Amino acid sequence: MSLNFKTIDDLELNGKTVLLRIDINSPVDPHTGRILDDTRLRLHSETIDELAGMEAKVVILAHQSRPGKKDFTTLEKHAEILSDIIGRPVKYVEDIFGCAAREEISKMKKGDIILLENVRFYSEEILKREPRIQAKTHLVRKLSPLIDYYINDAFAAAHRSQPSLVGFAVKLPSAAGRVMERELKILYSALENVKRPCIYVLGGVKVDDSIKVMENVLGKGSADYILTTGLVANVFLKAAKIDIGKCNEKLIKKRGYSNLIKVARKLMKKFKDKILIPVDVAVCKDDKRLDVPIKDIPDLPIYDIGIETIKVYAEKIRNAKMIVANGPAGVFENPEFSIGTEDLLNAISSSSGFSIIGGGHLAAAVVQMGFQDGIDHISSGGGAAISLLAGEELPAVKVLCNPMNI
């Protein structure tokens, strides 16, 4: 898909009413309602502040969590924090598209910013349907007549086809916000303008996602090496007929990934020189780390890649011109097993190659371990970033690029 979407630079926004969809879904203390991490609010503040500075009337749509979860709450606190970050008042409106919301929009002045209520309080927002159907929802029909332009900055939710993400782009002149623009340009460039050698470091527990990425980037020839870590590595070790111990086999089965062992075996056969698996692992014995070669793995849980594997992987990373990483190497929350994740992140951050972190838990580890200054791009959207790298179309991006062909 060609990146032919419009950006803020293509629109004349002075005095216009702009509906801005952002993703400020944040960790919330369920007992106090306090927002525990304002990273995403700070990320989108650039777009919000720019629009208000252009004297647009900025109407923000966003979500927090989903029904049934403990952190499913209003956006009142989000509005307060956004106000502090931007240095401009962001008015919280306890309504989504009802009379109160529409009245507030109608009386806005140039440069005003309002944040409507959690869009997931509205039941139709949970449904995933085609953009043309979403354009007929009450949310889109009620708000569209009051809006001049729709801007989608919610890259982290771009893999979802929900009314607030795809419906307005069918009805209104639309563009990407600064976060969306930056994410798409960088991630598409990683796939299409590859700097060699290009290394993908794929770990964590979402084996199915990692395998989709492998199939795409190896099939296209946009990856020179895949370094496997985490549960991804365990599946590939099993595929290589390594005895990983009954407890680790049970975990693979429990996660529903047993069927992926054959897929991994086929990938290793087809791209045998490009997919690297650990030469040793760290198991948990009496709450302590024990590094063992893969031929001697005991029936104990694998919590990290081993020291020798770290050396091999780090050398590959240091020689790379482009590094894309997703998922931690092990149970990094436990200091005994944070070595793999920390050492690989250190290698990535100190490498001269262009580095991309695919969001999610690895992005959290980057910040926690203090490597953010050495990383060129940390994606704001784990699921969306992985879907894009796996070659899947992102519904919210597709409708921005081809609104009349949806």
Solvent accessible surface area in square Angstrom, and as a share of the most:
residue,aa,sasa,rsa
1,M,80,0.36
2,S,80,0.52
3,L,64,0.32
4,N,88,0.45
5,F,20,0.08
6,K,109,0.46
7,T,14,0.08
8,I,2,0.01
9,D,106,0.55
10,D,84,0.44
11,L,22,0.11
12,E,121,0.54
13,L,1,0.00
14,N,72,0.37
15,G,19,0.18
16,K,79,0.34
17,T,13,0.07
18,V,0,0.00
19,L,0,0.00
20,L,0,0.00
21,R,0,0.00
22,I,0,0.00
23,D,5,0.02
24,I,0,0.00
25,N,48,0.24
26,S,7,0.04
27,P,69,0.44
28,V,12,0.07
29,D,33,0.17
30,P,71,0.45
31,H,169,0.76
32,T,94,0.54
33,G,25,0.24
34,R,147,0.54
35,I,15,0.08
36,L,92,0.46
37,D,63,0.33
38,D,41,0.21
39,T,80,0.46
40,R,64,0.23
41,L,0,0.00
42,R,136,0.50
43,L,53,0.26
44,H,4,0.02
45,S,15,0.10
46,E,86,0.38
47,T,0,0.00
48,I,0,0.00
49,D,55,0.29
50,E,54,0.24
51,L,0,0.00
52,A,3,0.02
53,G,47,0.45
54,M,62,0.28
55,E,77,0.34
56,A,0,0.00
57,K,45,0.19
58,V,0,0.00
59,V,0,0.00
60,I,0,0.00
61,L,0,0.00
62,A,0,0.00
63,H,5,0.02
64,Q,0,0.00
65,S,8,0.05
66,R,77,0.28
67,P,69,0.43
68,G,85,0.81
69,K,118,0.50
70,K,174,0.74
71,D,38,0.20
72,F,54,0.23
73,T,43,0.25
74,T,50,0.29
75,L,0,0.00
76,E,84,0.38
77,K,94,0.40
78,H,1,0.00
79,A,2,0.02
80,E,89,0.40
81,I,41,0.21
82,L,0,0.00
83,S,26,0.17
84,D,121,0.63
85,I,42,0.21
86,I,23,0.12
87,G,65,0.63
88,R,81,0.30
89,P,115,0.72
90,V,11,0.06
91,K,101,0.43
92,Y,46,0.17
93,V,10,0.05
94,E,140,0.63
95,D,31,0.16
96,I,15,0.07
97,F,40,0.17
98,G,24,0.23
99,C,101,0.61
100,A,56,0.43
101,A,0,0.00
102,R,66,0.24
103,E,109,0.49
104,E,31,0.14
105,I,7,0.03
106,S,80,0.51
107,K,119,0.50
108,M,14,0.06
109,K,148,0.63
110,K,112,0.47
111,G,20,0.20
112,D,55,0.28
113,I,5,0.03
114,I,6,0.03
115,L,0,0.00
116,L,0,0.00
117,E,8,0.04
118,N,0,0.00
119,V,0,0.00
120,R,9,0.03
121,F,87,0.36
122,Y,26,0.10
123,S,85,0.55
124,E,40,0.18
125,E,0,0.00
126,I,56,0.29
127,L,83,0.42
128,K,127,0.54
129,R,78,0.29
130,E,115,0.52
131,P,10,0.06
132,R,107,0.39
133,I,86,0.44
134,Q,0,0.00
135,A,3,0.02
136,K,138,0.59
137,T,5,0.03
138,H,87,0.39
139,L,0,0.00
140,V,0,0.00
141,R,129,0.47
142,K,84,0.36
143,L,0,0.00
144,S,13,0.09
145,P,107,0.67
146,L,56,0.28
147,I,11,0.05
148,D,61,0.32
149,Y,40,0.15
150,Y,1,0.00
151,I,0,0.00
152,N,0,0.00
153,D,0,0.00
154,A,0,0.00
155,F,1,0.00
156,A,13,0.10
157,A,2,0.02
158,A,0,0.00
159,H,53,0.24
160,R,59,0.22
161,S,18,0.11
162,Q,2,0.01
163,P,0,0.00
164,S,0,0.00
165,L,0,0.00
166,V,0,0.00
167,G,0,0.00
168,F,0,0.00
169,A,2,0.01
170,V,26,0.15
171,K,109,0.46
172,L,22,0.11
173,P,76,0.48
174,S,16,0.10
175,A,0,0.00
176,A,0,0.00
177,G,0,0.00
178,R,36,0.13
179,V,2,0.01
180,M,0,0.00
181,E,24,0.11
182,R,87,0.32
183,E,4,0.02
184,L,0,0.00
185,K,106,0.45
186,I,37,0.19
187,L,0,0.00
188,Y,25,0.10
189,S,40,0.26
190,A,0,0.00
191,L,14,0.07
192,E,116,0.52
193,N,98,0.51
194,V,35,0.20
195,K,104,0.44
196,R,118,0.43
197,P,47,0.30
198,C,0,0.00
199,I,1,0.01
200,Y,0,0.00
201,V,6,0.04
202,L,1,0.01
203,G,2,0.02
204,G,10,0.09
205,V,67,0.38
206,K,128,0.54
207,V,0,0.00
208,D,55,0.28
209,D,41,0.21
210,S,2,0.01
211,I,6,0.03
212,K,89,0.38
213,V,0,0.00
214,M,0,0.00
215,E,79,0.36
216,N,22,0.11
217,V,0,0.00
218,L,7,0.04
219,G,57,0.55
220,K,126,0.53
221,G,27,0.26
222,S,4,0.02
223,A,0,0.00
224,D,29,0.15
225,Y,63,0.24
226,I,0,0.00
227,L,0,0.00
228,T,0,0.00
229,T,1,0.01
230,G,15,0.15
231,L,9,0.05
232,V,0,0.00
233,A,2,0.02
234,N,6,0.03
235,V,0,0.00
236,F,0,0.00
237,L,0,0.00
238,K,58,0.25
239,A,3,0.03
240,A,37,0.28
241,K,162,0.69
242,I,39,0.20
243,D,106,0.55
244,I,0,0.00
245,G,5,0.05
246,K,133,0.56
247,C,44,0.27
248,N,4,0.02
249,E,48,0.21
250,K,141,0.60
251,L,69,0.35
252,I,3,0.01
253,K,150,0.64
254,K,172,0.73
255,R,121,0.44
256,G,52,0.50
257,Y,27,0.10
258,S,53,0.34
259,N,106,0.54
260,L,22,0.11
261,I,27,0.13
262,K,142,0.60
263,V,46,0.26
264,A,0,0.00
265,R,92,0.33
266,K,148,0.63
267,L,13,0.06
268,M,35,0.16
269,K,170,0.72
270,K,155,0.66
271,F,33,0.14
272,K,149,0.63
273,D,109,0.56
274,K,70,0.30
275,I,10,0.05
276,L,33,0.16
277,I,39,0.20
278,P,0,0.00
279,V,74,0.43
280,D,11,0.06
281,V,2,0.01
282,A,0,0.00
283,V,0,0.00
284,C,19,0.11
285,K,103,0.44
286,D,125,0.65
287,D,113,0.59
288,K,124,0.53
289,R,40,0.15
290,L,69,0.34
291,D,53,0.27
292,V,16,0.09
293,P,60,0.38
294,I,33,0.17
295,K,165,0.70
296,D,75,0.39
297,I,16,0.08
298,P,44,0.28
299,D,84,0.44
300,L,50,0.25
301,P,47,0.30
302,I,23,0.12
303,Y,68,0.26
304,D,3,0.02
305,I,3,0.02
306,G,0,0.00
307,I,66,0.34
308,E,88,0.39
309,T,1,0.01
310,I,10,0.05
311,K,118,0.50
312,V,65,0.37
313,Y,2,0.01
314,A,7,0.05
315,E,105,0.47
316,K,59,0.25
317,I,0,0.00
318,R,131,0.48
319,N,96,0.49
320,A,1,0.01
321,K,106,0.45
322,M,5,0.02
323,I,0,0.00
324,V,1,0.00
325,A,1,0.00
326,N,23,0.12
327,G,11,0.11
328,P,17,0.11
329,A,4,0.03
330,G,14,0.14
331,V,58,0.33
332,F,11,0.05
333,E,112,0.50
334,N,49,0.25
335,P,113,0.71
336,E,61,0.27
337,F,0,0.00
338,S,15,0.10
339,I,58,0.30
340,G,0,0.00
341,T,2,0.01
342,E,70,0.31
343,D,56,0.29
344,L,7,0.03
345,L,2,0.01
346,N,75,0.38
347,A,1,0.01
348,I,3,0.01
349,S,23,0.15
350,S,79,0.51
351,S,15,0.10
352,S,107,0.69
353,G,5,0.05
354,F,62,0.26
355,S,1,0.01
356,I,0,0.00
357,I,0,0.00
358,G,0,0.00
359,G,2,0.02
360,G,50,0.48
361,H,126,0.56
362,L,8,0.04
363,A,15,0.12
364,A,56,0.44
365,A,0,0.00
366,V,0,0.00
367,V,86,0.49
368,Q,123,0.55
369,M,38,0.17
370,G,52,0.50
371,F,32,0.13
372,Q,75,0.33
373,D,144,0.74
374,G,33,0.32
375,I,16,0.08
376,D,81,0.42
377,H,16,0.07
378,I,53,0.27
379,S,3,0.02
380,S,21,0.13
381,G,1,0.01
382,G,18,0.17
383,G,38,0.37
384,A,0,0.00
385,A,0,0.00
386,I,12,0.06
387,S,18,0.12
388,L,4,0.02
389,L,1,0.01
390,A,14,0.11
391,G,45,0.43
392,E,75,0.34
393,E,98,0.44
394,L,2,0.01
395,P,36,0.23
396,A,0,0.00
397,V,0,0.00
398,K,75,0.32
399,V,1,0.00
400,L,10,0.05
401,C,9,0.05
402,N,44,0.23
403,P,40,0.25
404,M,148,0.66
405,N,122,0.62
406,I,37,0.19
